[in-house]
Amino acid sequence: DGTMRRLVFQFALFCVIATATWPVGMLADEPTFALKEDVIYGRKYGTALTMDVFTPKENANGAAIVFCVSGGWFSAHEAISPGFINEFLSRGYTVFAVVHGSQPKFTIPEVVSDMHRALRFIRFHAKDYNIDPDRIGITGGSAGGHLSLMMGTAA
């Protein structure tokens, strides 16, 4: 099917770009952030919805950035790259890299619901992550950028 090939190609391209943008300093023995992988923020049809949480080891400012991991409305844990979020970490932001349900199995409105669920989880657990629930931004690239705009303009 042409749609599936296109999605696989877009994901592969996203992974190549993510690998190419990984900062050389991040490859050092001691990373500048703490990483908590595969935090489950919900479940959908028996599948865990997960996010990775990157916390700066120094100068954390108590604010957070939600990074929508999405390209072509396809989201996967393998597409999470500190290269995309290193600038946020260096400025003291805690970053939540959220993986959502993907097309074609799930529709865009279902993806938006996943993101709402992730944001509710983050706000509820704000003290656990040492962040202010009123200081959360959202961003992403490609479909993640579109998704962040949809989240920012929704109720």
N, CA, C and O atoms as a GROMACS GRO file, in nm:
protein
  620
    1ASP      N    1   0.085  -0.117   0.000
    1ASP     CA    2   0.000   0.000   0.000
    1ASP      C    3   0.090   0.124   0.000
    1ASP      O    4   0.184   0.132   0.078
    2GLY      N    5   0.061   0.220  -0.087
    2GLY     CA    6   0.143   0.341  -0.102
    2GLY      C    7   0.145   0.427   0.022
    2GLY      O    8   0.248   0.488   0.053
    3THR      N    9   0.033   0.432   0.096
    3THR     CA   10   0.028   0.514   0.217
    3THR      C   11   0.124   0.460   0.322
    3THR      O   12   0.195   0.537   0.387
    4MET      N   13   0.126   0.329   0.340
    4MET     CA   14   0.214   0.269   0.440
    4MET      C   15   0.360   0.291   0.401
    4MET      O   16   0.443   0.322   0.487
    5ARG      N   17   0.393   0.274   0.273
    5ARG     CA   18   0.531   0.298   0.229
    5ARG      C   19   0.572   0.442   0.255
    5ARG      O   20   0.684   0.469   0.297
    6ARG      N   21   0.480   0.536   0.229
    6ARG     CA   22   0.509   0.676   0.252
    6ARG      C   23   0.533   0.703   0.401
    6ARG      O   24   0.625   0.777   0.436
    7LEU      N   25   0.452   0.643   0.488
    7LEU     CA   26   0.470   0.660   0.632
    7LEU      C   27   0.604   0.602   0.678
    7LEU      O   28   0.674   0.663   0.759
    8VAL      N   29   0.638   0.485   0.627
    8VAL     CA   30   0.766   0.423   0.664
    8VAL      C   31   0.881   0.510   0.616
    8VAL      O   32   0.979   0.529   0.689
    9PHE      N   33   0.870   0.563   0.495
    9PHE     CA   34   0.974   0.651   0.442
    9PHE      C   35   0.987   0.777   0.528
    9PHE      O   36   1.099   0.817   0.562
   10GLN      N   37   0.874   0.840   0.563
   10GLN     CA   38   0.878   0.961   0.644
   10GLN      C   39   0.940   0.933   0.780
   10GLN      O   40   1.019   1.013   0.831
   11PHE      N   41   0.906   0.819   0.840
   11PHE     CA   42   0.963   0.784   0.968
   11PHE      C   43   1.113   0.760   0.956
   11PHE      O   44   1.190   0.806   1.041
   12ALA      N   45   1.156   0.689   0.853
   12ALA     CA   46   1.298   0.664   0.833
   12ALA      C   47   1.374   0.795   0.812
   12ALA      O   48   1.483   0.813   0.867
   13LEU      N   49   1.317   0.886   0.734
   13LEU     CA   50   1.379   1.016   0.713
   13LEU      C   51   1.388   1.093   0.843
   13LEU      O   52   1.491   1.155   0.872
   14PHE      N   53   1.283   1.088   0.922
   14PHE     CA   54   1.282   1.154   1.053
   14PHE      C   55   1.395   1.099   1.140
   14PHE      O   56   1.464   1.176   1.208
   15CYS      N   57   1.414   0.966   1.140
   15CYS     CA   58   1.519   0.904   1.222
   15CYS      C   59   1.658   0.945   1.175
   15CYS      O   60   1.747   0.968   1.256
   16VAL      N   61   1.677   0.953   1.043
   16VAL     CA   62   1.807   0.994   0.989
   16VAL      C   63   1.838   1.138   1.031
   16VAL      O   64   1.949   1.168   1.074
   17ILE      N   65   1.739   1.226   1.019
   17ILE     CA   66   1.758   1.365   1.058
   17ILE      C   67   1.784   1.374   1.209
   17ILE      O   68   1.870   1.450   1.253
   18ALA      N   69   1.710   1.297   1.287
   18ALA     CA   70   1.728   1.300   1.432
   18ALA      C   71   1.869   1.256   1.469
   18ALA      O   72   1.932   1.316   1.556
   19THR      N   73   1.919   1.152   1.405
   19THR     CA   74   2.054   1.104   1.434
   19THR      C   75   2.158   1.207   1.392
   19THR      O   76   2.256   1.228   1.462
   20ALA      N   77   2.136   1.271   1.277
   20ALA     CA   78   2.232   1.370   1.228
   20ALA      C   79   2.237   1.494   1.315
   20ALA      O   80   2.339   1.563   1.318
   21THR      N   81   2.128   1.525   1.385
   21THR     CA   82   2.126   1.647   1.466
   21THR      C   83   2.166   1.621   1.611
   21THR      O   84   2.161   1.714   1.692
   22TRP      N   85   2.205   1.500   1.646
   22TRP     CA   86   2.248   1.469   1.781
   22TRP      C   87   2.376   1.545   1.809
   22TRP      O   88   2.476   1.522   1.741
   23PRO      N   89   2.377   1.634   1.907
   23PRO     CA   90   2.497   1.714   1.934
   23PRO      C   91   2.613   1.628   1.980
   23PRO      O   92   2.595   1.532   2.056
   24VAL      N   93   2.733   1.661   1.933
   24VAL     CA   94   2.852   1.584   1.969
   24VAL      C   95   2.871   1.582   2.119
   24VAL      O   96   2.912   1.480   2.173
   25GLY      N   97   2.844   1.692   2.189
   25GLY     CA   98   2.858   1.698   2.334
   25GLY      C   99   2.769   1.600   2.407
   25GLY      O  100   2.798   1.561   2.520
   26MET      N  101   2.660   1.559   2.344
   26MET     CA  102   2.567   1.466   2.407
   26MET      C  103   2.624   1.324   2.406
   26MET      O  104   2.574   1.237   2.478
   27LEU      N  105   2.727   1.300   2.324
   27LEU     CA  106   2.784   1.167   2.315
   27LEU      C  107   2.892   1.144   2.420
   27LEU      O  108   2.951   1.036   2.426
   28ALA      N  109   2.919   1.243   2.504
   28ALA     CA  110   3.019   1.230   2.609
   28ALA      C  111   2.974   1.126   2.710
   28ALA      O  112   2.859   1.083   2.711
   29ASP      N  113   3.068   1.084   2.794
   29ASP     CA  114   3.039   0.980   2.893
   29ASP      C  115   2.928   1.021   2.989
   29ASP      O  116   2.845   0.937   3.026
   30GLU      N  117   2.925   1.145   3.028
   30GLU     CA  118   2.829   1.192   3.128
   30GLU      C  119   2.727   1.286   3.064
   30GLU      O  120   2.761   1.400   3.034
   31PRO      N  121   2.602   1.240   3.043
   31PRO     CA  122   2.502   1.330   2.986
   31PRO      C  123   2.467   1.443   3.084
   31PRO      O  124   2.485   1.431   3.205
   32THR      N  125   2.417   1.552   3.028
   32THR     CA  126   2.382   1.669   3.109
   32THR      C  127   2.238   1.663   3.158
   32THR      O  128   2.187   1.761   3.214
   33PHE      N  129   2.173   1.551   3.138
   33PHE     CA  130   2.034   1.536   3.179
   33PHE      C  131   2.012   1.397   3.237
   33PHE      O  132   2.087   1.303   3.209
   34ALA      N  133   1.907   1.384   3.317
   34ALA     CA  134   1.860   1.255   3.365
   34ALA      C  135   1.746   1.213   3.275
   34ALA      O  136   1.665   1.296   3.234
   35LEU      N  137   1.738   1.087   3.244
   35LEU     CA  138   1.636   1.036   3.153
   35LEU      C  139   1.555   0.927   3.221
   35LEU      O  140   1.609   0.831   3.276
   36LYS      N  141   1.423   0.944   3.216
   36LYS     CA  142   1.332   0.840   3.264
   36LYS      C  143   1.252   0.795   3.141
   36LYS      O  144   1.169   0.869   3.090
   37GLU      N  145   1.278   0.673   3.097
   37GLU     CA  146   1.216   0.623   2.974
   37GLU      C  147   1.084   0.551   3.000
   37GLU      O  148   1.060   0.498   3.108
   38ASP      N  149   1.003   0.552   2.898
   38ASP     CA  150   0.878   0.474   2.893
   38ASP      C  151   0.786   0.496   3.013
   38ASP      O  152   0.736   0.401   3.072
   39VAL      N  153   0.766   0.622   3.049
   39VAL     CA  154   0.669   0.656   3.154
   39VAL      C  155   0.530   0.638   3.092
   39VAL      O  156   0.500   0.698   2.989
   40ILE      N  157   0.448   0.557   3.153
   40ILE     CA  158   0.315   0.528   3.099
   40ILE      C  159   0.218   0.637   3.145
   40ILE      O  160   0.195   0.654   3.265
   41TYR      N  161   0.161   0.710   3.049
   41TYR     CA  162   0.066   0.816   3.084
   41TYR      C  163  -0.078   0.774   3.058
   41TYR      O  164  -0.170   0.849   3.088
   42GLY      N  165  -0.098   0.657   3.003
   42GLY     CA  166  -0.232   0.607   2.978
   42GLY      C  167  -0.227   0.476   2.902
   42GLY      O  168  -0.119   0.428   2.866
   43ARG      N  169  -0.343   0.420   2.878
   43ARG     CA  170  -0.354   0.296   2.800
   43ARG      C  171  -0.468   0.313   2.701
   43ARG      O  172  -0.568   0.380   2.728
   44LYS      N  173  -0.450   0.250   2.585
   44LYS     CA  174  -0.552   0.256   2.482
   44LYS      C  175  -0.559   0.120   2.415
   44LYS      O  176  -0.462   0.074   2.356
   45TYR      N  177  -0.675   0.056   2.425
   45TYR     CA  178  -0.696  -0.076   2.366
   45TYR      C  179  -0.587  -0.174   2.406
   45TYR      O  180  -0.538  -0.252   2.323
   46GLY      N  181  -0.548  -0.171   2.534
   46GLY     CA  182  -0.449  -0.263   2.586
   46GLY      C  183  -0.304  -0.225   2.558
   46GLY      O  184  -0.213  -0.299   2.595
   47THR      N  185  -0.282  -0.113   2.493
   47THR     CA  186  -0.147  -0.068   2.460
   47THR      C  187  -0.110   0.050   2.549
   47THR      O  188  -0.190   0.141   2.569
   48ALA      N  189   0.012   0.048   2.602
   48ALA     CA  190   0.059   0.157   2.686
   48ALA      C  191   0.092   0.279   2.601
   48ALA      O  192   0.156   0.266   2.496
   49LEU      N  193   0.050   0.396   2.645
   49LEU     CA  194   0.091   0.523   2.586
   49LEU      C  195   0.205   0.575   2.672
   49LEU      O  196   0.190   0.587   2.794
   50THR      N  197   0.319   0.605   2.610
   50THR     CA  198   0.438   0.637   2.688
   50THR      C  199   0.500   0.771   2.650
   50THR      O  200   0.470   0.830   2.546
   51MET      N  201   0.588   0.815   2.738
   51MET     CA  202   0.668   0.934   2.714
   51MET      C  203   0.803   0.912   2.781
   51MET      O  204   0.815   0.834   2.875
   52ASP      N  205   0.904   0.982   2.733
   52ASP     CA  206   1.033   0.987   2.800
   52ASP      C  207   1.045   1.124   2.865
   52ASP      O  208   1.003   1.224   2.807
   53VAL      N  209   1.102   1.128   2.985
   53VAL     CA  210   1.115   1.252   3.058
   53VAL      C  211   1.264   1.284   3.072
   53VAL      O  212   1.341   1.207   3.130
   54PHE      N  213   1.304   1.399   3.018
   54PHE     CA  214   1.441   1.448   3.024
   54PHE      C  215   1.446   1.562   3.126
   54PHE      O  216   1.376   1.661   3.111
   55THR      N  217   1.528   1.547   3.228
   55THR     CA  218   1.540   1.648   3.332
   55THR      C  219   1.683   1.700   3.335
   55THR      O  220   1.777   1.621   3.348
   56PRO      N  221   1.703   1.831   3.324
   56PRO     CA  222   1.840   1.883   3.330
   56PRO      C  223   1.901   1.856   3.467
   56PRO      O  224   1.835   1.870   3.570
   57LYS      N  225   2.029   1.816   3.466
   57LYS     CA  226   2.096   1.788   3.593
   57LYS      C  227   2.133   1.916   3.668
   57LYS      O  228   2.149   1.914   3.790
   58GLU      N  229   2.147   2.027   3.595
   58GLU     CA  230   2.182   2.154   3.657
   58GLU      C  231   2.090   2.264   3.605
   58GLU      O  232   2.043   2.259   3.492
   59ASN      N  233   2.064   2.362   3.690
   59ASN     CA  234   1.990   2.482   3.653
   59ASN      C  235   1.848   2.457   3.604
   59ASN      O  236   1.798   2.530   3.518
   60ALA      N  237   1.781   2.355   3.658
   60ALA     CA  238   1.641   2.332   3.621
   60ALA      C  239   1.559   2.454   3.664
   60ALA      O  240   1.574   2.503   3.776
   61ASN      N  241   1.472   2.504   3.574
   61ASN     CA  242   1.399   2.628   3.602
   61ASN      C  243   1.254   2.605   3.646
   61ASN      O  244   1.182   2.702   3.669
   62GLY      N  245   1.212   2.480   3.659
   62GLY     CA  246   1.076   2.451   3.704
   62GLY      C  247   0.971   2.456   3.595
   62GLY      O  248   0.853   2.429   3.620
   63ALA      N  249   1.012   2.492   3.473
   63ALA     CA  250   0.919   2.495   3.360
   63ALA      C  251   0.938   2.367   3.276
   63ALA      O  252   1.039   2.299   3.287
   64ALA      N  253   0.838   2.338   3.194
   64ALA     CA  254   0.842   2.215   3.115
   64ALA      C  255   0.805   2.242   2.969
   64ALA      O  256   0.733   2.338   2.937
   65ILE      N  257   0.855   2.156   2.884
   65ILE     CA  258   0.820   2.156   2.742
   65ILE      C  259   0.769   2.017   2.708
   65ILE      O  260   0.835   1.918   2.738
   66VAL      N  261   0.653   2.010   2.646
   66VAL     CA  262   0.601   1.885   2.593
   66VAL      C  263   0.642   1.881   2.447
   66VAL      O  264   0.605   1.969   2.369
   67PHE      N  265   0.717   1.778   2.409
   67PHE     CA  266   0.762   1.762   2.271
   67PHE      C  267   0.679   1.652   2.207
   67PHE      O  268   0.688   1.536   2.247
   68CYS      N  269   0.597   1.688   2.108
   68CYS     CA  270   0.512   1.592   2.038
   68CYS      C  271   0.598   1.514   1.938
   68CYS      O  272   0.642   1.570   1.838
   69VAL      N  273   0.621   1.388   1.965
   69VAL     CA  274   0.703   1.303   1.878
   69VAL      C  275   0.612   1.254   1.766
   69VAL      O  276   0.537   1.157   1.784
   70SER      N  277   0.617   1.321   1.650
   70SER     CA  278   0.524   1.287   1.543
   70SER      C  279   0.576   1.337   1.409
   70SER      O  280   0.620   1.452   1.397
   71GLY      N  281   0.571   1.251   1.310
   71GLY     CA  282   0.602   1.287   1.173
   71GLY      C  283   0.507   1.211   1.082
   71GLY      O  284   0.501   1.088   1.087
   72GLY      N  285   0.433   1.282   1.000
   72GLY     CA  286   0.333   1.216   0.916
   72GLY      C  287   0.225   1.149   0.998
   72GLY      O  288   0.164   1.051   0.956
   73TRP      N  289   0.201   1.203   1.118
   73TRP     CA  290   0.104   1.150   1.215
   73TRP      C  291   0.140   1.009   1.259
   73TRP      O  292   0.054   0.931   1.299
   74PHE      N  293   0.269   0.977   1.250
   74PHE     CA  294   0.323   0.850   1.299
   74PHE      C  295   0.415   0.884   1.416
   74PHE      O  296   0.498   0.974   1.406
   75SER      N  297   0.402   0.812   1.526
   75SER     CA  298   0.480   0.839   1.645
   75SER      C  299   0.540   0.709   1.696
   75SER      O  300   0.472   0.606   1.702
   76ALA      N  301   0.668   0.714   1.733
   76ALA     CA  302   0.735   0.594   1.784
   76ALA      C  303   0.846   0.635   1.880
   76ALA      O  304   0.909   0.739   1.864
   77HIS      N  305   0.867   0.551   1.978
   77HIS     CA  306   0.971   0.576   2.078
   77HIS      C  307   1.108   0.591   2.013
   77HIS      O  308   1.190   0.670   2.060
   78GLU      N  309   1.133   0.518   1.906
   78GLU     CA  310   1.263   0.522   1.839
   78GLU      C  311   1.293   0.658   1.777
   78GLU      O  312   1.408   0.688   1.746
   79ALA      N  313   1.192   0.741   1.759
   79ALA     CA  314   1.211   0.873   1.698
   79ALA      C  315   1.249   0.980   1.801
   79ALA      O  316   1.273   1.095   1.763
   80ILE      N  317   1.254   0.944   1.928
   80ILE     CA  318   1.292   1.041   2.031
   80ILE      C  319   1.444   1.060   2.026
   80ILE      O  320   1.520   0.965   2.038
   81SER      N  321   1.485   1.185   2.009
   81SER     CA  322   1.627   1.216   2.003
   81SER      C  323   1.658   1.339   2.087
   81SER      O  324   1.595   1.443   2.070
   82PRO      N  325   1.755   1.327   2.179
   82PRO     CA  326   1.793   1.445   2.256
   82PRO      C  327   1.842   1.560   2.167
   82PRO      O  328   1.843   1.675   2.210
   83GLY      N  329   1.882   1.530   2.045
   83GLY     CA  330   1.926   1.635   1.953
   83GLY      C  331   1.819   1.739   1.928
   83GLY      O  332   1.851   1.856   1.907
   84PHE      N  333   1.695   1.700   1.930
   84PHE     CA  334   1.585   1.793   1.908
   84PHE      C  335   1.554   1.878   2.031
   84PHE      O  336   1.498   1.986   2.019
   85ILE      N  337   1.590   1.828   2.147
   85ILE     CA  338   1.549   1.895   2.270
   85ILE      C  339   1.666   1.948   2.353
   85ILE      O  340   1.645   2.004   2.460
   86ASN      N  341   1.786   1.931   2.304
   86ASN     CA  342   1.905   1.972   2.379
   86ASN      C  343   1.902   2.120   2.418
   86ASN      O  344   1.941   2.155   2.529
   87GLU      N  345   1.855   2.206   2.327
   87GLU     CA  346   1.851   2.349   2.358
   87GLU      C  347   1.758   2.378   2.477
   87GLU      O  348   1.790   2.461   2.562
   88PHE      N  349   1.645   2.309   2.482
   88PHE     CA  350   1.552   2.327   2.595
   88PHE      C  351   1.619   2.282   2.725
   88PHE      O  352   1.610   2.351   2.827
   89LEU      N  353   1.686   2.166   2.720
   89LEU     CA  354   1.753   2.114   2.840
   89LEU      C  355   1.862   2.209   2.887
   89LEU      O  356   1.878   2.231   3.007
   90SER      N  357   1.939   2.265   2.792
   90SER     CA  358   2.048   2.355   2.830
   90SER      C  359   1.996   2.483   2.895
   90SER      O  360   2.070   2.551   2.967
   91ARG      N  361   1.871   2.517   2.870
   91ARG     CA  362   1.810   2.637   2.930
   91ARG      C  363   1.730   2.605   3.056
   91ARG      O  364   1.664   2.692   3.113
   92GLY      N  365   1.736   2.478   3.101
   92GLY     CA  366   1.676   2.441   3.230
   92GLY      C  367   1.537   2.382   3.224
   92GLY      O  368   1.477   2.356   3.328
   93TYR      N  369   1.482   2.361   3.104
   93TYR     CA  370   1.347   2.305   3.093
   93TYR      C  371   1.349   2.154   3.109
   93TYR      O  372   1.439   2.086   3.060
   94THR      N  373   1.249   2.100   3.178
   94THR     CA  374   1.225   1.957   3.179
   94THR      C  375   1.144   1.927   3.053
   94THR      O  376   1.047   1.998   3.023
   95VAL      N  377   1.183   1.823   2.979
   95VAL     CA  378   1.117   1.794   2.852
   95VAL      C  379   1.048   1.658   2.859
   95VAL      O  380   1.107   1.559   2.900
   96PHE      N  381   0.922   1.658   2.818
   96PHE     CA  382   0.841   1.538   2.811
   96PHE      C  383   0.823   1.502   2.663
   96PHE      O  384   0.748   1.570   2.592
   97ALA      N  385   0.890   1.399   2.616
   97ALA     CA  386   0.879   1.356   2.476
   97ALA      C  387   0.765   1.254   2.469
   97ALA      O  388   0.781   1.139   2.509
   98VAL      N  389   0.650   1.299   2.417
   98VAL     CA  390   0.528   1.219   2.421
   98VAL      C  391   0.507   1.144   2.290
   98VAL      O  392   0.510   1.202   2.182
   99VAL      N  393   0.487   1.012   2.303
   99VAL     CA  394   0.454   0.925   2.190
   99VAL      C  395   0.304   0.901   2.194
   99VAL      O  396   0.250   0.862   2.298
  100HIS      N  397   0.238   0.922   2.082
  100HIS     CA  398   0.092   0.906   2.075
  100HIS      C  399   0.055   0.791   1.981
  100HIS      O  400   0.142   0.734   1.914
  101GLY      N  401  -0.073   0.757   1.978
  101GLY     CA  402  -0.122   0.659   1.882
  101GLY      C  403  -0.100   0.711   1.741
  101GLY      O  404  -0.104   0.831   1.717
  102SER      N  405  -0.077   0.620   1.646
  102SER     CA  406  -0.039   0.660   1.510
  102SER      C  407  -0.146   0.626   1.407
  102SER      O  408  -0.227   0.536   1.424
  103GLN      N  409  -0.142   0.704   1.298
  103GLN     CA  410  -0.224   0.671   1.182
  103GLN      C  411  -0.158   0.558   1.107
  103GLN      O  412  -0.035   0.548   1.115
  104PRO      N  413  -0.225   0.473   1.038
  104PRO     CA  414  -0.367   0.480   1.005
  104PRO      C  415  -0.459   0.416   1.108
  104PRO      O  416  -0.581   0.424   1.095
  105LYS      N  417  -0.401   0.352   1.211
  105LYS     CA  418  -0.486   0.285   1.308
  105LYS      C  419  -0.574   0.383   1.385
  105LYS      O  420  -0.690   0.355   1.412
  106PHE      N  421  -0.517   0.499   1.422
  106PHE     CA  422  -0.592   0.597   1.499
  106PHE      C  423  -0.608   0.725   1.419
  106PHE      O  424  -0.519   0.764   1.343
  107THR      N  425  -0.721   0.790   1.436
  107THR     CA  426  -0.751   0.914   1.365
  107THR      C  427  -0.685   1.032   1.435
  107THR      O  428  -0.640   1.021   1.549
  108ILE      N  429  -0.679   1.145   1.366
  108ILE     CA  430  -0.619   1.264   1.424
  108ILE      C  431  -0.694   1.309   1.550
  108ILE      O  432  -0.628   1.345   1.648
  109PRO      N  433  -0.828   1.308   1.554
  109PRO     CA  434  -0.894   1.341   1.680
  109PRO      C  435  -0.855   1.248   1.796
  109PRO      O  436  -0.848   1.291   1.911
  110GLU      N  437  -0.830   1.120   1.767
  110GLU     CA  438  -0.785   1.028   1.871
  110GLU      C  439  -0.644   1.064   1.919
  110GLU      O  440  -0.612   1.051   2.037
  111VAL      N  441  -0.560   1.109   1.826
  111VAL     CA  442  -0.424   1.153   1.862
  111VAL      C  443  -0.432   1.276   1.952
  111VAL      O  444  -0.359   1.285   2.051
  112VAL      N  445  -0.520   1.369   1.919
  112VAL     CA  446  -0.539   1.488   2.002
  112VAL      C  447  -0.582   1.446   2.143
  112VAL      O  448  -0.536   1.504   2.242
  113SER      N  449  -0.670   1.347   2.153
  113SER     CA  450  -0.712   1.297   2.285
  113SER      C  451  -0.594   1.237   2.361
  113SER      O  452  -0.584   1.254   2.483
  114ASP      N  453  -0.504   1.168   2.290
  114ASP     CA  454  -0.384   1.114   2.355
  114ASP      C  455  -0.301   1.227   2.416
  114ASP      O  456  -0.253   1.216   2.528
  115MET      N  457  -0.287   1.336   2.341
  115MET     CA  458  -0.206   1.448   2.390
  115MET      C  459  -0.273   1.515   2.509
  115MET      O  460  -0.205   1.556   2.603
  116HIS      N  461  -0.406   1.528   2.505
  116HIS     CA  462  -0.477   1.583   2.622
  116HIS      C  463  -0.451   1.494   2.744
  116HIS      O  464  -0.428   1.545   2.854
  117ARG      N  465  -0.456   1.364   2.724
  117ARG     CA  466  -0.431   1.270   2.833
  117ARG      C  467  -0.290   1.288   2.888
  117ARG      O  468  -0.269   1.287   3.009
  118ALA      N  469  -0.192   1.304   2.798
  118ALA     CA  470  -0.054   1.324   2.841
  118ALA      C  471  -0.039   1.452   2.923
  118ALA      O  472   0.028   1.453   3.026
  119LEU      N  473  -0.102   1.559   2.877
  119LEU     CA  474  -0.093   1.686   2.949
  119LEU      C  475  -0.159   1.677   3.088
  119LEU      O  476  -0.107   1.732   3.185
  120ARG      N  477  -0.271   1.609   3.096
  120ARG     CA  478  -0.336   1.590   3.227
  120ARG      C  479  -0.244   1.512   3.320
  120ARG      O  480  -0.231   1.545   3.438
  121PHE      N  481  -0.179   1.408   3.267
  121PHE     CA  482  -0.086   1.327   3.346
  121PHE      C  483   0.030   1.413   3.397
  121PHE      O  484   0.065   1.407   3.515
  122ILE      N  485   0.088   1.493   3.308
  122ILE     CA  486   0.202   1.577   3.346
  122ILE      C  487   0.161   1.677   3.453
  122ILE      O  488   0.233   1.695   3.551
  123ARG      N  489   0.048   1.742   3.436
  123ARG     CA  490   0.002   1.839   3.536
  123ARG      C  491  -0.025   1.772   3.670
  123ARG      O  492   0.011   1.826   3.775
  124PHE      N  493  -0.088   1.655   3.667
  124PHE     CA  494  -0.119   1.583   3.790
  124PHE      C  495   0.008   1.543   3.865
  124PHE      O  496   0.010   1.544   3.988
  125HIS      N  497   0.115   1.508   3.791
  125HIS     CA  498   0.241   1.463   3.850
  125HIS      C  499   0.348   1.573   3.852
  125HIS      O  500   0.466   1.542   3.864
  126ALA      N  501   0.307   1.698   3.842
  126ALA     CA  502   0.403   1.808   3.835
  126ALA      C  503   0.500   1.808   3.952
  126ALA      O  504   0.620   1.829   3.932
  127LYS      N  505   0.453   1.784   4.072
  127LYS     CA  506   0.543   1.783   4.189
  127LYS      C  507   0.645   1.671   4.178
  127LYS      O  508   0.760   1.688   4.220
  128ASP      N  509   0.605   1.555   4.123
  128ASP     CA  510   0.698   1.444   4.108
  128ASP      C  511   0.815   1.480   4.015
  128ASP      O  512   0.926   1.429   4.031
  129TYR      N  513   0.788   1.568   3.920
  129TYR     CA  514   0.891   1.608   3.822
  129TYR      C  515   0.951   1.746   3.852
  129TYR      O  516   1.028   1.799   3.773
  130ASN      N  517   0.914   1.802   3.967
  130ASN     CA  518   0.965   1.934   4.009
  130ASN      C  519   0.940   2.042   3.904
  130ASN      O  520   1.029   2.122   3.873
  131ILE      N  521   0.818   2.044   3.852
  131ILE     CA  522   0.780   2.148   3.756
  131ILE      C  523   0.656   2.220   3.806
  131ILE      O  524   0.582   2.169   3.890
  132ASP      N  525   0.634   2.339   3.753
  132ASP     CA  526   0.516   2.419   3.782
  132ASP      C  527   0.410   2.383   3.678
  132ASP      O  528   0.433   2.401   3.559
  133PRO      N  529   0.293   2.332   3.719
  133PRO     CA  530   0.191   2.292   3.622
  133PRO      C  531   0.136   2.407   3.539
  133PRO      O  532   0.068   2.385   3.439
  134ASP      N  533   0.165   2.531   3.580
  134ASP     CA  534   0.121   2.648   3.504
  134ASP      C  535   0.228   2.701   3.410
  134ASP      O  536   0.209   2.802   3.343
  135ARG      N  537   0.342   2.632   3.403
  135ARG     CA  538   0.452   2.674   3.315
  135ARG      C  539   0.491   2.558   3.223
  135ARG      O  540   0.603   2.509   3.228
  136ILE      N  541   0.396   2.516   3.139
  136ILE     CA  542   0.419   2.407   3.046
  136ILE      C  543   0.396   2.458   2.905
  136ILE      O  544   0.289   2.511   2.874
  137GLY      N  545   0.497   2.443   2.820
  137GLY     CA  546   0.485   2.478   2.679
  137GLY      C  547   0.474   2.351   2.597
  137GLY      O  548   0.489   2.241   2.649
  138ILE      N  549   0.448   2.366   2.468
  138ILE     CA  550   0.435   2.249   2.381
  138ILE      C  551   0.493   2.282   2.244
  138ILE      O  552   0.477   2.393   2.194
  139THR      N  553   0.561   2.185   2.185
  139THR     CA  554   0.622   2.203   2.054
  139THR      C  555   0.636   2.068   1.985
  139THR      O  556   0.606   1.964   2.042
  140GLY      N  557   0.680   2.073   1.863
  140GLY     CA  558   0.706   1.952   1.786
  140GLY      C  559   0.743   1.991   1.645
  140GLY      O  560   0.730   2.107   1.606
  141GLY      N  561   0.789   1.895   1.568
  141GLY     CA  562   0.823   1.919   1.429
  141GLY      C  563   0.730   1.838   1.340
  141GLY      O  564   0.680   1.734   1.381
  142SER      N  565   0.708   1.884   1.219
  142SER     CA  566   0.623   1.815   1.123
  142SER      C  567   0.481   1.803   1.180
  142SER      O  568   0.422   1.902   1.221
  143ALA      N  569   0.427   1.681   1.182
  143ALA     CA  570   0.293   1.663   1.238
  143ALA      C  571   0.291   1.700   1.386
  143ALA      O  572   0.187   1.741   1.438
  144GLY      N  573   0.405   1.685   1.455
  144GLY     CA  574   0.414   1.724   1.595
  144GLY      C  575   0.395   1.874   1.612
  144GLY      O  576   0.338   1.920   1.711
  145GLY      N  577   0.443   1.952   1.514
  145GLY     CA  578   0.422   2.097   1.517
  145GLY      C  579   0.276   2.130   1.496
  145GLY      O  580   0.220   2.216   1.564
  146HIS      N  581   0.212   2.061   1.401
  146HIS     CA  582   0.069   2.080   1.377
  146HIS      C  583  -0.009   2.042   1.503
  146HIS      O  584  -0.100   2.112   1.544
  147LEU      N  585   0.029   1.930   1.562
  147LEU     CA  586  -0.040   1.882   1.682
  147LEU      C  587  -0.023   1.982   1.797
  147LEU      O  588  -0.117   2.008   1.871
  148SER      N  589   0.097   2.039   1.811
  148SER     CA  590   0.118   2.137   1.918
  148SER      C  591   0.034   2.262   1.896
  148SER      O  592  -0.016   2.320   1.992
  149LEU      N  593   0.016   2.304   1.771
  149LEU     CA  594  -0.071   2.418   1.741
  149LEU      C  595  -0.217   2.385   1.773
  149LEU      O  596  -0.290   2.468   1.826
  150MET      N  597  -0.257   2.262   1.740
  150MET     CA  598  -0.394   2.221   1.771
  150MET      C  599  -0.418   2.221   1.922
  150MET      O  600  -0.524   2.262   1.969
  151MET      N  601  -0.318   2.175   1.998
  151MET     CA  602  -0.330   2.172   2.143
  151MET      C  603  -0.334   2.314   2.199
  151MET      O  604  -0.410   2.344   2.290
  152GLY      N  605  -0.249   2.402   2.143
  152GLY     CA  606  -0.241   2.538   2.193
  152GLY      C  607  -0.363   2.622   2.166
  152GLY      O  608  -0.387   2.721   2.235
  153THR      N  609  -0.441   2.585   2.065
  153THR     CA  610  -0.559   2.664   2.030
  153THR      C  611  -0.688   2.597   2.076
  153THR      O  612  -0.797   2.650   2.054
  154ALA      N  613  -0.678   2.479   2.139
  154ALA     CA  614  -0.796   2.408   2.187
  154ALA      C  615  -0.828   2.450   2.330
  154ALA      O  616  -0.745   2.508   2.400
  155ALA      N  617  -0.948   2.419   2.372
  155ALA     CA  618  -0.988   2.447   2.510
  155ALA      C  619  -0.913   2.354   2.604
  155ALA      O  620  -0.932   2.362   2.726
   0.00000   0.00000   0.00000
